[in-house]
Amino acid sequence: MASNAANLWVLLGLGLAGILIMTKKLKKTIKADFGAFIQKLELLPPPQPAPPKAPHPLTGLNFAVSDVIHGENKHYSTPTNPAATARIPGGSSSGAAVAVAANFVDFSLGVDTLGGMRVPAAFCGVIGFRPSYGVVSHTGIIPVSSSLDTVGLFAKDPNILHRVGLVLLQLPFSVQRNPRQILLADDCFQLLKIPTDRVSQVVINSSEKHFGRQVLKHENLENYFSSKVPSLKEFCSQKINGDSKISSIRLLANVAQLLQRYEFKWTHEEWINSEKPVLDSAVLAQINETLDMTDNEIEICKSIRTEMRLAVNSLLKDDGILVIPTTAYPPPKLGSKDIFSEDYQNRMFSLLSIASISGCCQVTIPLGYHDKCPVSVSFIARHGGDRFLLDTVLTMYSSLQEHADTVAKSKLSRHAVNQEHYAEVAKEKGNQAYKDKQWQKAIGFYTEAIKLSGNNATYYSNRAAAYLELGSFLQAEADCTKAINLDKKNVKAYLRRGTAREMLGYYKEAIEDFRYALVLEPTNKRAALSAERLRKVFM
């Protein structure tokens, strides 16, 4: 980075936003810049106005601009996801997300068509803002899908997101308003591949803290869109052969993907045919695929777009926030084939198509980690409600992080308590089997307890007792040693290890174990007699 904090770094990239590019699964070296930058250009900051005029609103911030495709890229390698280095960094603007996640810049710009910014934000654990369609100029960007493309931004700090967002949107000052309804889309949360309350409960707790329980409502978007977007039925009858089992949200995903591919091909097919660029086979297959779109079907898609915007605006009005998961899946591993599976595509695009088709604004908010992978949630406001959305995120962000941490810890705590409970149940079953002289069965139960709670010395010591009854002295000694390492004052473990060592012919070590048991418990007759007997015979 430049020494002057006001200097700007620009990230230049090349790609086809929204179309997946895969590479071979290789062990990669993590670059110093995480592979976020293809080229760096230093732009000198503009001169500041003379006092008493206020300085430029973004003075002192560093930023990056992205024009890259989804995470895995054939030509420029794959940026490393700083939040999960073995996982893909996301969609088309992943380089810009990585630059923010790795703290190289304060904010970065990118383009979102069908999740090109929202997915990298979710996978890299940063905030991602997709503004309302058409609010930010498309001048200077290479279009992927002219009716879906939206210029947005990434940031880690909600204050910077708010500050840059207002400049990007060129919004006038207005009084901040609190949401009067926060709607959780229950059917969308059912698409999640992690426990739903890991995300929904965080939003519920934070909303109650700031605005009270009365603002919280639940919505089924499948039913709502089915009734409010009638052109979806017409699209279904013509393009999906009238399959009534397909949900309205799934149909939206089909509409969005079809529109994106159709508009991309319409815009770039001539250039691709004349220049014949080297493309990944998966990309080439999509480009060459025949898209049978009649004029009537294109009009149906446009009608769906219009009806969707009206439907979401009607649902949220001026003071509502719709809450959905950003992505259904955690970030897949590098080189994984999961992203090509039908289930992955259906779940992901069902969630991403809501803002893409309606043109409404959406913010992706990180919520910590689950199983070492970033977790996020998305807030959506009506088309044109960008300032209201940014204000709401700024208000709730800190408490969302606090509640995310609390929920994550409580989950871990409850999980640990459950594990310990089941381990104790297994131990008691082992004790009963031992009393019944079912030594092998007892070993099985103690082993189960150890798997559930491997730091309990008693489980190892009890299993050692069963091993002694079977004459498995090496296993008994090993279990006793493990128990002693966990609990230095476990008298039974020293006695049992002494017995195992005596039977293995390690007499000196056996005497030391019995004597140490006497130090811990001077009145233990078994330890005293065993130590004295071995001392007389072998010393």
Helices and strands as residue ranges (DSSP letters): E 8-11, E 40-43, E 63-65, H 94-101, E 107-112, H 118-124, E 127-130, E 150-155, H 158-169, E 181-185, H 186-189, H 197-211, G 213-215, E 216-219, H 221-228, H 231-239, H 248-275, H 281-288, H 295-316, E 320-324, G 338-340, H 342-358, E 361-370, E 373-381, H 386-435, H 439-452, H 457-469, H 473-486, H 491-504, H 507-520, H 525-538
